[in-house]
Amino acid sequence: MASALPATELTALLGRGTHFEGKLHFEGRVRIDGTFRGEIRGDDALVIGEGAEVEAEIEAGVVIVKGGILTGNVRAAHSIELYVPARASGTLHAPEVHIEKGVQFAGTCTIGPLEGPPAAAAAETDATGPAKPPERGVT
């Protein structure tokens, strides 16, 4: 059996000064330090580094924001972590969410297991479906 990568080893890096627009589907640990706009999907860890500017719909196992600016909807199967000097806006949904004191966050945060389709598709079905408990907002 092939050995697994160490938890800290990157499989891909979008470095400072790089700009990408489109869809990113990944396996392993990916770090973005440049500018990304689009869609990001993967089962493993996504790290957004200091200086990064990410505007995306994100679905991943773990999302770690170590700095930079994140705008969009983030769904993580395991956890979302935001660390200073990160600035984030949009929706966060994961079973565990950690927001370090000093992080700037504007939007909604749902702490709980992911169920069903992404938020945009779920919003369309909510109008006719059963009432859901209110989301917990974090500012």
Residue pairs with C-beta under 8 A, 6 or more apart in sequence:
5 11
5 28
5 29
7 29
7 45
8 29
9 28
9 29
10 28
10 29
10 30
10 31
10 47
11 26
11 27
11 28
11 29
11 30
12 26
12 28
12 30
12 31
13 30
13 31
13 32
13 33
14 20
14 30
14 31
14 32
14 33
14 34
14 36
15 33
15 34
16 33
16 34
16 51
17 34
18 33
18 34
18 35
19 34
19 35
19 36
20 34
20 35
20 36
20 37
20 38
21 36
21 37
21 38
22 38
22 39
23 38
23 39
23 40
23 41
24 30
24 36
24 38
24 39
24 40
24 41
24 42
25 40
25 41
25 42
26 40
26 41
26 42
26 44
26 46
27 42
27 43
27 44
28 42
28 44
28 45
29 44
29 45
29 46
29 47
30 42
30 44
30 45
30 46
30 47
31 46
31 47
31 48
31 49
32 46
32 47
32 48
32 49
32 52
32 54
33 49
33 50
33 51
33 52
33 68
34 52
34 53
35 52
35 53
35 54
36 52
36 53
36 54
36 55
36 56
37 54
37 55
37 56
38 55
38 56
38 57
39 56
39 57
39 58
40 46
40 54
40 56
40 57
40 58
40 59
40 60
41 58
41 59
41 60
42 59
42 60
42 61
43 60
43 61
43 77
44 60
44 61
44 62
45 60
45 61
45 62
45 63
45 64
46 58
46 60
46 62
46 63
46 64
47 64
47 65
47 66
48 54
48 63
48 64
48 65
48 66
48 67
48 68
48 70
48 86
49 66
49 67
49 68
50 66
50 67
50 68
50 85
51 67
51 68
52 67
52 68
52 69
52 70
53 68
53 69
54 68
54 69
54 70
54 71
54 72
55 71
55 72
56 71
56 72
57 72
57 73
57 118
58 72
58 73
58 74
58 75
58 76
59 75
59 76
59 118
60 75
60 76
60 77
61 76
61 77
61 78
62 76
62 77
62 78
62 79
62 80
62 81
63 74
63 76
63 79
63 80
63 81
63 94
64 80
64 81
64 83
65 80
65 81
65 82
65 83
65 86
65 88
66 83
66 86
67 83
67 84
67 85
67 86
68 86
68 87
69 86
69 87
69 88
70 86
70 87
70 88
70 89
70 90
71 88
71 89
71 90
72 90
73 90
73 91
73 93
73 118
73 119
73 120
74 80
74 90
74 91
74 92
74 93
74 94
75 93
75 94
75 114
75 118
75 119
76 93
76 94
76 114
77 94
77 95
77 114
78 94
78 95
78 96
79 94
79 95
79 96
79 97
79 98
80 92
80 94
80 96
80 97
80 98
81 97
81 98
82 88
82 98
82 99
82 100
82 103
82 105
83 100
83 103
84 100
84 101
84 102
84 103
85 102
85 103
86 100
86 103
86 104
87 103
87 104
87 105
88 103
88 104
88 105
88 106
88 107
89 105
89 106
89 107
90 107
91 107
91 108
91 109
91 110
91 119
92 105
92 107
92 108
92 109
92 110
92 138
93 109
93 110
93 112
93 114
93 119
94 110
94 111
94 114
95 111
95 112
95 113
95 114
96 111
97 109
97 111
97 138
99 105
99 109
99 138
105 138
105 139
106 139
107 138
108 135
108 137
108 138
109 135
109 136
109 137
109 138
110 135
110 136
111 136
116 122
117 125
126 132
